[in-house]
Amino acid sequence: METGKPIAVGITESSASNAAVAWAAARAKKHKVPLVVLHVLDDRWMVGEALPYVDVLRQSGLDMLKEVGERVHEMQPGLQVSLELLEGAIGASLGDYSKNASMLVLGSSGHARGALTDRALQAAAVAESPVAVIGPGQEGGRGVVVGVDGSQESTQAVAFAAAEADALGEELTVLYAFTGPNRWIKAGLPSSRFAAHVLEEEQVVLSETVAGLRQEYPDIVVHGVLETVLEPADALIQAGSNARLLVLGSRGRGSVGRLLLGSTAHAVLTRPPCATIITHLRKSEHKQ
């Protein structure tokens, strides 16, 4: 939940950016925090033949910010809004700004690969606040879905998702996608008894997670789902296709330590099915 710090939304000229602005403005108004609208002038345009046009690009960015600011005031009267033009690498600039924000909101290019998707992926990898990725036409879903795998990152994601479900009055689905035994058996390793043991162990992880949530949030309906066929990213995308919100940690327990954004989060962000929030493990919680 927001902590009094502003919500920051990064903008470009796109329908996804418009959707992100509307979502961020509504959330800021609900949580009674300011909204900061950001546009990044990519430093790739500040060298070589493009250098003479930097002032034009800078003015274009300022004009875009002003237009969006006026639109936000129309959508959410009374909301405190500020506009900032940043300069530098887009992902790094947005990620650095997230230190000052309770949440960073970005538009997604959906199924298409390109600048918007890359920007969301880059920012989600380095941000210190939760990152919400919003696409156009994602309104109307019901329920909150959160991906878990027993890692510390996913535990924090579950806590965030439960608080969201409680505040929104939505049901919460805790999804644990685990395909390990199927792969190992196909590879010729010990079969059914081994697989059953592994699945029992993973079911314990899911059951303990769900039980804890039901105790802490007795007023919300919690569903626990163990998925053993689909890949984790595919399972999350399918579960989130009709959801209001999808939440997952930036890295799971299977992620390589040096990776800032895990493979599952990366795959989901390339085609987010609904409003999707990536949470990050707070630095103070890292164990050395």
Helices and strands as residue ranges (DSSP letters): E 7-10, H 15-31, E 35-42, G 43-46, G 48-53, H 54-75, E 81-88, H 90-97, G 98-100, E 103-107, H 115-126, E 131-134, E 144-147, H 152-168, E 172-177, H 180-186, H 192-216, E 222-227, H 232-240, E 245-249, H 263-269, E 276-279, G 283-285
